Amino acid sequence: MSWRVASLPRRAPLTDNTAVSRPVMYRIVDDDLPPIPDACSEEMRDFLMQCFKKDPADRPNAEKLFEHPWLKQTLGEVRVSVPRFGGGLLS
């Protein structure tokens, strides 16, 4: 079964009880990763892990993320255009 984003808990990320005393912005810098819900499939977890890489050099660009198996399965045959910096579209 493939979990959709809509099936995840609807609450602000990084707002669990341990975060009450630490502003979210500090957690983004200090924590290695945001919490990933247990309900995520392995493919979804991998997609999120790719998105959450802090070093931009290690993080895939939008074009590569659109090729991720979880996103392709979730979007199906929906065609998405991503604006490129400097003009043009990625399709």
Contacts in CASP RR format, 6 or more apart in sequence:
PFRMAT RR
TARGET T0000
AUTHOR 0000-0000-0000
METHOD contacts of the structure
MODEL  1
MSWRVASLPRRAPLTDNTAVSRPVMYRIVDDDLPPIPDACSEEMRDFLMQ
CFKKDPADRPNAEKLFEHPWLKQTLGEVRVSVPRFGGGLLS
1 41 0 8 1.000
2 41 0 8 1.000
2 43 0 8 1.000
2 44 0 8 1.000
2 70 0 8 1.000
2 73 0 8 1.000
2 74 0 8 1.000
3 39 0 8 1.000
3 40 0 8 1.000
3 41 0 8 1.000
3 44 0 8 1.000
4 74 0 8 1.000
5 74 0 8 1.000
7 39 0 8 1.000
8 37 0 8 1.000
8 39 0 8 1.000
8 40 0 8 1.000
9 37 0 8 1.000
9 39 0 8 1.000
12 24 0 8 1.000
13 24 0 8 1.000
13 34 0 8 1.000
13 35 0 8 1.000
14 24 0 8 1.000
14 27 0 8 1.000
14 28 0 8 1.000
14 31 0 8 1.000
14 34 0 8 1.000
14 35 0 8 1.000
15 24 0 8 1.000
16 35 0 8 1.000
19 27 0 8 1.000
22 30 0 8 1.000
27 34 0 8 1.000
28 34 0 8 1.000
33 49 0 8 1.000
33 52 0 8 1.000
34 52 0 8 1.000
36 45 0 8 1.000
36 48 0 8 1.000
36 49 0 8 1.000
40 48 0 8 1.000
41 70 0 8 1.000
43 68 0 8 1.000
43 69 0 8 1.000
43 70 0 8 1.000
43 73 0 8 1.000
44 70 0 8 1.000
46 68 0 8 1.000
46 70 0 8 1.000
47 65 0 8 1.000
47 68 0 8 1.000
47 70 0 8 1.000
47 71 0 8 1.000
50 59 0 8 1.000
50 60 0 8 1.000
50 65 0 8 1.000
50 68 0 8 1.000
51 59 0 8 1.000
51 65 0 8 1.000
53 59 0 8 1.000
60 68 0 8 1.000
62 82 0 8 1.000
62 90 0 8 1.000
63 82 0 8 1.000
63 90 0 8 1.000
65 71 0 8 1.000
66 72 0 8 1.000
66 80 0 8 1.000
66 82 0 8 1.000
66 90 0 8 1.000
79 91 0 8 1.000
80 91 0 8 1.000
81 89 0 8 1.000
81 90 0 8 1.000
81 91 0 8 1.000
82 89 0 8 1.000
82 90 0 8 1.000
82 91 0 8 1.000
83 89 0 8 1.000
83 90 0 8 1.000
84 90 0 8 1.000
END
